[in-house]
């Protein structure tokens, strides 16, 4: 545990660091002058009565006064305006519009060229942020800056907003930040929270600044405050810096860098580093900082580096790069949540790059470089795989992890052989395998493999389709220091193989004509199929073993399957009188089973595989059912069973229930209900229960209240006896307040 003095010192350092950053940012100009020169803008004035005062060189306008110039508009009951200085005094129902912002007040003095002036009993509306500033006296200190000695801010319209923050010495910079001192947060007319100082964003554009922090507390980390700083580097790149202070562990520093080079080239790199105050010394005092299923962690320097990059290259080539290097086996378990945690990173990579990262508890992390080019029917790939074995690296043991440096593949999709009825496909590759440490059987080497397949589809009569195939395989190995079971240590080895098979299928369908709101027509389609796959036995003991290509098992398998599809077609006349036709899947059912002829030949028991059933039903747009199972034809019991249903309504209410069963492993029930109590209030409750032990595995409950200018979220979670409560209030235009 950190001493109190040490914790205070670290807290002060972080606080002062971000204050300095804020002052640097706020001291920078946040907006450029308008393209047009205010001194040259022509001003036009109209009113019911307009006179000119020669002594003061002023135009005096009364009743329905309107002054316009460029993007500026001033309306009032009474206006005094100098066309020389561009100063204006307006009184009575004053409306001042500059660009997208507007001011409503009783009276104002303002220079229309510089837009500097004083507003009496007014309200400023910043449209891009849907933001209101109220005050008795507000000074407009520039085109994009405002200040008030006493006033209030809110994003709620009306004279009685749902929330507002009152304060003294309020300063606001559009597309920058706001500051307020001696602030009080009001819920309607009830004071709810006091703060001596408040700094908040007033931004509609991507711009450098502090983001909403995260405040949590846990037994492993103590009090935790994570403050992100967003940096807009350019139009095509940005970065985020994180200072994650943990009272029991130290301060974890993180950085994210994101960039876009063109429409198809982009990348992201994330780095975290922590000088951990806690290690696992093997005693009870430090068991809180260890995990039972990983080796003892003695390192204090902890980090995680991950990256993905997509690159468009000349001549139609593309490249992809993935990196994932972590300091120890516990890191991703310990930092699974949060801004830079595993869950957030995985979701980001899935969404932006369409490819994920290894699971958080995987101690061998994949690093990958790919070079690719596609043609209409061919594909060329060069891959390099490096698997970082964390345990071998940390424990300083032999690392026999298989690396591929590189793999070259040339493949062909199925296509015709010239102008014949014959089709072919091709899989070919050359791989170089490397291990940092080798053994008598785990060696380094190269392998080339060429595997063409030929198909001859034939139509039998009017209803059946028959397609035999044959595959021919040639494999060559080159290895060093490898001795096979016969004592041979030749560097080169070759293997010739073949496999063959056939498919027999048919298709039957019927069209129904219900002609109701659900469907105008229904198509029921049935596709039965019989498949045979055969690979002869050959001895492969003399070959090295790198992956599944080196040891191809004998196979003699028959598989039958039946697929059923139910599709609805609905035709409606739209508002323009044209017919719109839509198709939707109503049901999908798959049933299949295999028979192993090899097992029958060898008198091995149970040649039949489990019967497998998969189904999805969509009987209504608000209702979904699914059911999957595997069933043993020998003991007449289900091996696995999963069934679920989701029911919704047009309000957003949802009920979801799932039953999951795996023989001799687990049996559980999961259920979740979401209820819209009103248009603004949503509640939910979910649980997962182990039906064998009657133990509740997970419980979640929450309430969400969404208003036009604010929202409230209250969550409760209990997972494996660990409880967590989160309370968040989001004020539109300000950010989030709460605790966890």
N, C-alpha and C positions, 0 to 999 in steps of 0.2 A: 504494500500500500504506500503511495506517495505521501510524504509529509505534507501537512497543511500549508506550510510556507512555500514548499516547492510547487505545489499545485497553484497557489496564488501567483507565484512568479511566472509560471507558464501561461496562466490565464491572462495576466497583464501584458506579456509579450505578444500574445496572439491579438489581444484587443488593440494595442497600440499599433501593431503592424497593419491591421485592416483600417484603422483610422487614417494612417499615413497614406495607404493606397487610395482610400476614399477622397482625401484632400487633393491628391494628385489628379485623380479622375475628374473631380468636380471643378478643379481649377482650369480644366481644358475647355475650350469653346465647344459647345454641343450642337451648334447650328450655324450654318452659313447665311449670309445675307441673301435676301430675295434677289432673283436675277434682274429684276427691274430696279432702276435708280429712283428712290422715293422723291428726290428733289425735282425730277423731271416728270412726275406723274401729274396729268391734268386732273383737277378737282372740279366736280360739278355739284351745284347746290340747287335744290328746288324746295319750295314750301308754299303755304297759302299766302304768306306775306314775307317779302324779302326787302330789306332796306340796307343802306350803306352809311356807316358813321365815319365821316371824313376825319374828325379829330383823332379817333382811335384806330382808323384804317381797318374797320371791322365790318363784315357782313353780319346783319342781324336777321335771323329767320325765325318765323313763328308758325305753329300749327302744321302738323304733318311734314316735319323737316326731314329731308333726305340729302346726305352728302355722300358721293361716291368717288372713288379714285383707285384704279388698279383692282386689287383683291380686297380693298377696305370699303366698309359701308357703315355709316353713322345715321341712326334715326333717333329723333327726340321731338318733344313738344316745343323746345326753345333752344336755339344754338347761336353762339357768337363765334365767328370764324375769321381768322386772318389769313388771307391768301398769300401774304408775304412770309410770315413765320410758320404757317401751317398749324398754329395753335388753335384749339377749339375748346369752348366751354359749352357743355350740353346739360340740359335739365329737363326732368319730367319724362317718364317712360323711355328712358335711354336704352338703346340697343346698339352695341358696337360689334361689328363682325370683321375679323381679320383672318383671312384664309379659312380654316376649318374651326377656329375658336371664336367664341362669342362672349360678350359681357352684357349683363342686364343690371341696371343700377338706377338710383334716383338722380344722381348728378355725377359729372366727371369733367376734369380738366385733362386734355391730352393733346400731344403734338401728333398730327396725323402722319407726318413723315417719319419721325423716329419711334412713334408709338410708345412714348414715355409720358406718364401722367399719373393722376390720382383719381381713384374711384370711390364714391361715397355710397355706403350701404348697397353693395353690389354683390353679384354672383358671376363668377367666371366659369365657363363651361369649356373644357378641353375635349373635343370630339373624339380624337384618336384613342384616348384612354377612357372615355365616358366618365370624366372626372370633374367634380365641382369644387370651387373654392368660394367660400362665403366670408364676408368681413364687413365691419363698420367702415373701415378705411383701408383700401388696398392700393398699393403703389404698383404701377406697371413700369418696371425698371428697364424693359427692353422688349423686343418683339416676342421673345420666348420666355421671359422671366417675370415673376410676380413676387411681391412680399407684402406681409400684413403684420402689424404689431399685435393684433388680436383677431382671430378668425377660426374657421373650421374647414375641414376637408371631408369629402365623401364621394362615393360613386353612385349614390342613390338619388333619384330625382325627387322633387316635391319639397314642401315646406317642413314636413316632419319625416326625415329619412330614417330608414331602419337602423343605420349606424352613422356615426360621424366622429371625427377626432377633432377636438378643440385644442387650441394651444396659443402660445404667445410667440412672436417673432417667427412666423411661418414664411418660408422661402420656397419657391417652386420654379424649377427649370424644365420646360417641356422637352421631352426626349432626353432627360437627364435625371436629376434627383430632387426630392423635396426634403426640407428639414423643418422640424417643429420642436419647440421647447416647452416644458411644463405641460405635457399633453395628457388628455383624458379621453379614453374611448367610451363612447356613449352607445348603449343599446336603447333606441328610442330616447326616452327622457331619463334613463337610469344610468348613472356612471358605473362602468364595469371594470376599468383598468386605468392605472396611472403610470406614466413613464416620464422621467425628466427630460429625455431626448428621444426623438424618433426620426430615422432616416428611411425614406421610402422611394421606390422607383416611380418615375412618371414617364414611361417609355412606351412607344408603339413600334419602335424600330429596334433591330438587332444592334446592341450597343454595349460597350464595356461597362461593367458594374457588378456590384455585389448581388448575389442571388439569395433567395430565402434560405436561411440555415436550417439544420436539423438538430434537435435537442432530444437526447434519449438517456436512458439509464439502465444498466444491466449489472448482473453480478460479476461477470467476467471482465468488464471494461470500466465499471464505475460510471460516474457522470460523463456524458459525451456531448461535445458541441462540434458540429461539422459545418464550417463556413465555406461555401464556394464563391469564387470570383470568376466571372465570365469576361473574356477578353476578345473583342471583335478585331481580329488582326487585319482582315481585308474582306472584300465582297465574297471571296471563295474560301476563306479559312478562318477558323476561330479556335480558341483554347479555353479551358476551364482549369483553374487551380483550386485545390482543396487543402484546408488545414483542419484536420480531424483530431481535436484534443480529447483524450481519454484520461480521466484522473488517475486510473489504476495502471495504465499501460504506456502513457507517453503521447506524443503527437505524431500522427501519421500524415505524411505529406503526399498529395496526389496531383497528377497533371494529366489532362486530356488534350490531344491536338487533333483537329479534324480539318480536312481539306478536300476540295473538289478541283480537279485539274481541267476536266471537260465533261461532256455529257455522260461519258462512260468510264472515266478514270477518277477514282476517289480513294481516300484512305483515312484511317483513324488509328491513333496510337495512344495507349493508356499506360501510365507508370505510377505505382504506389511504393512508398518506402516508409518503414517504421523501425526505429531503434527501440525495441520492446523492453520495458522495465521488468518484465516477468519471463522466466524460463521454467522448464520442467526439470527439477533436480531430483525427481524420483521420490520425494517425501510427500506426506499428506498435506503439508502446507502449500504445496504447489500443484496439487492434483486438479485444482480448478482451472489451471492453464494448460491442461493436456487432454488427450483423447485416448480411450482404451484401445482403439483399433489402429493406432499409428505408433511408430517408434517414439522414444523419448526425444523431446525437442529441447536442445540446449543452445540454439542460436538466438542471438538478440537482433542481428541484422536481418530484417524480413522485407520481402519485396514481391511484387507481381508485375511483370511486363507482358502486355498483350497487344497485338496489332493485326489489322487486316488492310489489304491494299488491292485494288483492282486497277489494271493498267491496259489501255488500248495501245497496240503496237502497229507498226507498218505492215502492209501486205495482209491484213485480216487476222493477224495474230493477237492474242490477248494473254495477259499474265495475271496471276493471283498469288498473293503472299499472305500466309498466316503465321503468327508467332504467339507462343504461350509458354512463358517461363516463370516459375514460381519458386520461392525460396525454400519452402518446406511443406510437408504433407498436411500440416494443420491449417495453413494460411487461409485457404478458400473455405474451410469449415468455419473458421473463426470470423472471417469477414465475408459472410454470405450475403448480408443485407447492406443497405446504405447506398449513398450516391455512387461509390466506386466499388461496390460489392459484386460478388459473382452473379447474382440474379439480375442486377441492373445491366451488367456488361453483356451477359448472354442475350437478354432481350434486345439490347441495342444492336449487337452483331446480327442476330436473326432478322431484325427488321430492316436494317440498312444494307447488309451484304448478302442476305439470304443463305448464310451458312453459320453454323453455331460453333461452340467450343466444347471441349471434353467436359464431362460431368465434374462437379466440384470435388468429389472424393476419388477421382481417378489420379493415381500417383505417377502415371506415365502420360505426359502431355505431348500432343502432336504439333509439330512445326512443319509447314508445307509450302513448297514453291511449285507453281504450275505454269507451264507454257502451252498454249492450245491454239489450234486452228481448225475450223470446221468448214467443210464443203457440204453440198446438198446431201451426199450419201456417204461421206468419209469424215473421219475425225483423227487428228494427230495430237498426241499429248506427250509432254515431257514433264515428269514429276520428280521431285526430291522430297523425301520424307525423313525427318529427324525427330525421333521420340525421346524426349527428355525424361529419363528415369530418375525421379526425385529421390527415391529411397536409396538407390545405388550411389547417387551423388552425395547425399547427406551422410550415409553410413560408411562411405568409402569402401564399398564392396565391389566385386567384379560386376561389370555391366555388360551382359550378353544380349541387351536389347537389339532387336533386328532393325537396322536402318536400310533405307533404299536410296542409293545415290549413284545414278538416277534410275528412273524407270521411263522407257520410251515405248509408246503404244501407237499402233496404227490400226484402226478398226473401220469396218464397213457395215453399214446397216443393210437390212435385207433388200435385195434388188435382183432384177432379171439378169440371166446369163444370155447376152445378145438377144436375138429375136426368137427365143425358145420358151417353153413352158417351165423351164428350170430356174430356180432362184438360188441365191447364195448369200451368206454373210461371212464376215471375217473378224477374228480376234487375234491380234499378234502383238508381241511385246518382247522387249529386251530389258532385263533388270540386273543391276549390280547391287549385291547385298553386302552389308558391312556390319561388323560387331566390334566394339571397342576391345572387348575381351572374348576370347574363343575357348572352346573345349574340343574334345575329340570328335564330337558330333555336331556341335554348334560352331560352324565355320563361316568363312567369307567366300564369296564367289560370284559368278555371273550365270544367268540363265536366259536362253532364248526360247520362245514358245510361239508356234504358228498353228492356228486352229480354224480352218475354214469349215463351214457347214453348207450342205446342199439340200434343197427342198423341192418336192414335186407335187404341187397341189392338184388334186383331181376331183372332179364332180362326178359322183356316182348316182346315176338316175337324175331325178328332179329335186331330191330332198337332202341327199347326204354329201358331205364334203370329207375327202380323205387326203391326208398329207403325210407321206413318209419323209424321213430325213436321214442323212448320214453325215457324221462329223469325222474328220481326219486330223490327227494331232501329231505334230513333231516337236519334241522338246530336246534341247541340248544344254548340258551343264558344264561349267568349268570351275573347279574348286581346287584349293590348295590345302594340304595337310588334312585331307579327309580320307578315312579308310572305311570301306563298307563292311557288311557282315561277312563277306567272303575273303576279307583280308586284302582286297585290291585298293590301291591308292592312286589309280590313274587320274590325271587331271581332267580328262574329258569323258563324259557319259552321254548317251543318247537314249531316247525312248520314242517308240512309235505306237500309237494307240488309235482306236476308232470307237465311235459310239453311234448308235442308230435308234430309231424309234418311229412312231407314227401317231397321228391324231385322226379320230373319226368323230364327226359331229353333224348335227342337223339343227334346224331352227324351225319353230312353229309359232304362229301368233294369231291372235284374234282381236278384232276391233269391236268394242262395245259402244253403244250410243246412249249414255244416260241423259244427255241434254239437260243438265241442271247447273246450278251455280258452281258446283265443284268442278265439273268437267263437261265439255261438249262431247268429247270422245275419249275413250280409254283403250290403250293398247296393252294387251297382255302377251309377253314374249317368253318362250321357254327354249333354252339352249342346252340340250344334253350333249356330253362329250366323253369319249373314252380315249385315254392316252397310254402309250407304252414307251418306256425309256429303258435302253439296254446299254450297259458298258461291260465288256468282258473283263475277266480277272487276268492281271499280269503281275508278276513279281516285281516289287519296287523297292526291295530292301537295299539295293546297291546305290540308290539315289540319295543325295542330301535332302534335308527337310528344311525349307525356308518358309513356305506357306502352303495353302491348300492345293495349289497346282502340282506340287511335287508328289503327293500321295493321293491319287484318284481312286476311290473305292469302286469295287464291283457293284453293278446295279442291274436289277431285272425287275422292273416295277410297272404295275398296271394301276391306273387311277381313273376312277369315274367321277363325274361331277354333273350337277344340274344347276343352271343359273336361270332365275326368273326375274323379269323386269316388268314393272307396271308403270306406264307413262300416261299422264293426262295432257290433253290438248284443249285449250279454251280459246274461242274466237269472240272478240267483242268489237263493237263499233265505237271508235273514239269520237271526240268532239268535232273533228273535221269531217266525219262521215266515212272515214277509212276503216278497214278491218285490221285489227291487231291480233295476231295469233301468238300465243305463248305455250311453251311446253314445260312441264314440271314432273320430276320423279316422284312417284307415289310409294313404291316399294322396290326393294332389292333383296333377293334371297339367293344364297349360295350354299350348296350342300355337296361335300366331296369326301372320298375315302380312297385309300390306296391298298393294294394287295402286293406283297413282296414275294415274287416267285422264287427268288434266291433262298429266302427263309424256308419256304415250303420244300424246295429241293434238298436243303441241308437238314430237313427235319427239325428246324427251329420253331419253337412254339410261337403262337400269336403272329401269323403272317399278315393279318389285317391291321391296318392302322386305326387310330381312333376316328370315329365319325365326327366331322367338323361341320358346324352350322354357323353361318353369319347372316345377319339380316338388319335392315333399316326400313322403317315405315314412317311415311309422312302423310297420314290420313287427312290432315288439316293444316293450314298455314300456322296455326298456333299449337300444334301437337306433333311430337316426335317420339318414336319408340325405337329401341334397338335391343337385339338379343343375340348373343354369341355363346356357343358351347362346344366342348369336345366330349365325346361319350365313348366309353370303352365297350366293345362288343363282347368282351370276355368276362368282366366282372359286373357288367350292366350298371355301371355307376358313371356319373359325370366326373371328368378329370378337371375341367375348368367350366365355369359358368359365370356369365356376366349379363345382366339385364338392366335396362334403365328406361326412364321416360322423362320427357320435359313437356310441361304444359304452360302455355302463356296466354295472356289476353291482350287486348288492344290498349289497356292502361299501362302495361309494363309489369304486371304481376307475373311471377314465374315460380313454378314448383318443379324441382328436379330431384329425382331419386335414382340411386344405382345400387345394385346388389352384386357383390364380387365374391367368387368362390374359387379356390384352388385346392385340390385334394391334398391333405396332409401338410398344407402350408398355412392357409388363412381363409377366413370367412368374415366379410365385413359388409356393413350397410352404410351408405353415404346419402345424405339428404340435405337439400338447401331450399329455402323459401325466401323469395323477395316479394314484398308487399308495398304497393304504392298507397299509403294511407290517404294522401292528397296528391295534387299535382306537384307539390313541393317536398313532401316528406316520404322517404323510402326507408323501410326497415328490412333487415335480413337476419336469418339464423341458419347455421349449418352445423352438421356434426358428422363424424365418421366413427363407427363403433365396431369393435371386434366382437363378433357374435359368439365366438368360442370361449373367450375369457370374460365377456360382457364388459370389457374395459373400453372406455371412450378414448379414442386415439387423438381426436382433434375436435375442438369446439370453437366456433366463430359466431359473433353477433355484432350487429352494428346498426346505426341510425344515421341517415343522411338527410339534411335539410338544405334545399337549394332555393335561394331567393334571387331576384334579378341582379342584385348588387353584392350578395355575400352568400356563403354557404357554411354549413356546420357538419362535421363528421365525427362520430363517436364509434370507436371500434374496440371490441374485446376479443382476445384470442387466447386459447389455452391448448398448447401442443406439448405432449409428453410431460405434463405436469408443470410446464413453464408458462406463467401467465403474463399477459401483456395488455396494457390499456393505452389507447391512443385517442387524444382529443385535439381536433384541429378546427380552427375557424379561418376561413379564407375570405378576406375582404377584397373584392375586385378592385384592382388598381393599386393595392398595397402589398398583399402577400398573405402568408399563413402565420397564425399564432396558435400555439398549443404545446402539448407535452406528450410524452410517450413513456 
